[in-house]
Amino acid sequence: MDILADLISRRKFVFKTKDLRALYGWSSIMAYQRIRAMLDKGVIKKIWRGTFMINPRLLPNVPRIAFVNSILGDKYYFGLYTAMSYWKISDIPIYTYQAITINRRFSGQKLNIAGLKVRLIYVNPQYFYGYIKAPYSGILVNMSDLEKTIVDSAYFVGRYILVQDLAKAILLSKNKIDIQKMIEYLEKLGSPFTNQRLGFLLEEIAGIKLPIGNQLRISNRYILLDPKGPKQADERNTKWRILINRKIEQYLK
């Protein structure tokens, strides 16, 4: 019996105790003993309780991103800066991969998987849409499409995205954006603050005018363009009810 070969053939680079029990019909004690033996030999590593990873050194030809894919399954997609880099609308080096997940247990976690740093960001399942299967680092992964990358970035601005980086991404993608698809995503998201910030930036940077009304609601209050910027703003945009507390022109040169 070659447990590692069986796991590798099933692309189970990350596995759980229950996977071995289901595969071989083992009892909990038997599964524990086999896992303990593999840990002692150094052929697997523990990620957290009940979840283990084949030692990446034993799989030099397997892309490291495949380990991330294995642990997260289908309930994730790469987004934000990671997706910006994929769509070539950002030149910021990727040191930490950002993955959107609907698995609440992963919320806010920072993992080191096979030498890759991954930041997991939880979203409500109703907002889990707008991603594709994309070739990335030698395998197919879930990646937010161009429009969802922009929408998510606007939604998470001030938390996981800098407003100036969002502005530059809009500039670089202005001739590629499917406006109707973006409107549908925003309508589904139903976030007035996101509509305000993104509507303002699209109009100012790309000359793209989003509709305000039944499709895209905005709030009655003025909000800061940059939630993490200065609390005082010298200018305001009355259409989108934006307090302009960050000059973005300098970042677009």
Sequence and secondary structure as in RCSB ss.txt:
>XXXX:A:sequence
MDILADLISRRKFVFKTKDLRALYGWSSIMAYQRIRAMLDKGVIKKIWRGTFMINPRLLPNVPRIAFVNSILGDK
YYFGLYTAMSYWKISDIPIYTYQAITINRRFSGQKLNIAGLKVRLIYVNPQYFYGYIKAPYSGILVNMSDLEKTI
VDSAYFVGRYILVQDLAKAILLSKNKIDIQKMIEYLEKLGSPFTNQRLGFLLEEIAGIKLPIGNQLRISNRYILL
DPKGPKQADERNTKWRILINRKIEQYLK
>XXXX:A:secstr
  HHHHHHHTT SEEEHHHHHHHH   HHHHHHHHHHHHHHTSEEEEETTEEEE GGG TTS THHHHHHHHTTS
EEE HHHHHHHTTS     SEEEEEES GGGTT EEEETTEEEEEEE  GGG   EEEEEETTEEEEEE HHHHH
HHHHHTBTTTB HHHHHHHHHHHTTT  HHHHHHHHHHHT HHHHHHHHHHIIIII      SSSS   SS EES
STTS S  SEEETTTTEEE S  GGG  
